[in-house]
């Protein structure tokens, strides 16, 4: 987990990344803080998402998007489009 934490820290710089175990099913909590120590994003992921290279890339992309949303740097129409795309993926994966 140490190497994953370092990779996340490098990919999500300048945010301080904390990776902690949480849950009985192997979940991990990823917390991003800004330079002043304020939590910007706090999300939980399955450990498998952090150990698979492709899934880890998706996690980093999602965290980047979450930071942009949390800091108000995405237009509302872009947020709506991202939500619709995510919703479409969920429906497709259920079929």
KOLMAR-650806 format. One record per residue (C-alpha): x, y, z; residue in one letter. Coordinates in pm, whole numbers, plus 50000, padded with zeros to 5 digits. Layout:
<nodes>
XYZA;...
</nodes>
This chain:
<nodes>
500005000050000X;502965022950058X;503835023449687X;500195030149592X;500115059049836X;503275073449679X;501845069449327X;498625086849428X;500575114549598X;502645120249285X;499635118949050X;497515142149263X;500135167649359X;499915194449505X;497255178249723X;498305158650031X;497035123049982X;496245100050274X;495415063550211X;493935044250504X;492275010150534X;488545011850605X;485944984650615X;485944946950641X;485894940050267X;489314955350195X;488144990650125X;490585019650139X;489785055950212X;491575081950000X;491605117050144X;492945147349958X;493815179150148X;494795212550000X;497855232850106X;496015246950408X;495015212150531X;491355214350434X;489845181550310X;488885186349946X;487915150349858X;487295120150079X;486365087949897X;486385050849962X;487595025549707X;487834987949685X;491434977049735X;491334959049397X;490764992649226X;494045004949369X;496124974549280X;495084970748914X;496924995148683X;493905002948463X;491595007248762X;494125029048941X;494205051948637X;490405054548656X;490625062249028X;493115090548966X;490975104548683X;487905103548907X;489745120649191X;490955147948955X;487355153448844X;486155153949206X;488775180349295X;487665202149005X;484045199149114X;484835205149483X;486805236349400X;484175249349159X;486455247748856X;484005228148637X;481055244148462X;477625231348574X;476905217948224X;480125197448235X;479165183148574X;475755173248434X;477385156948131X;479755137248357X;476835125548571X;474905114448263X;477935095648131X;478455078348467X;474795069448486X;474965054648136X;477965033248239X;476085020348543X;473095010448332X;475304993748072X;477174973648335X;473924960348480X;472834945848147X;
</nodes>
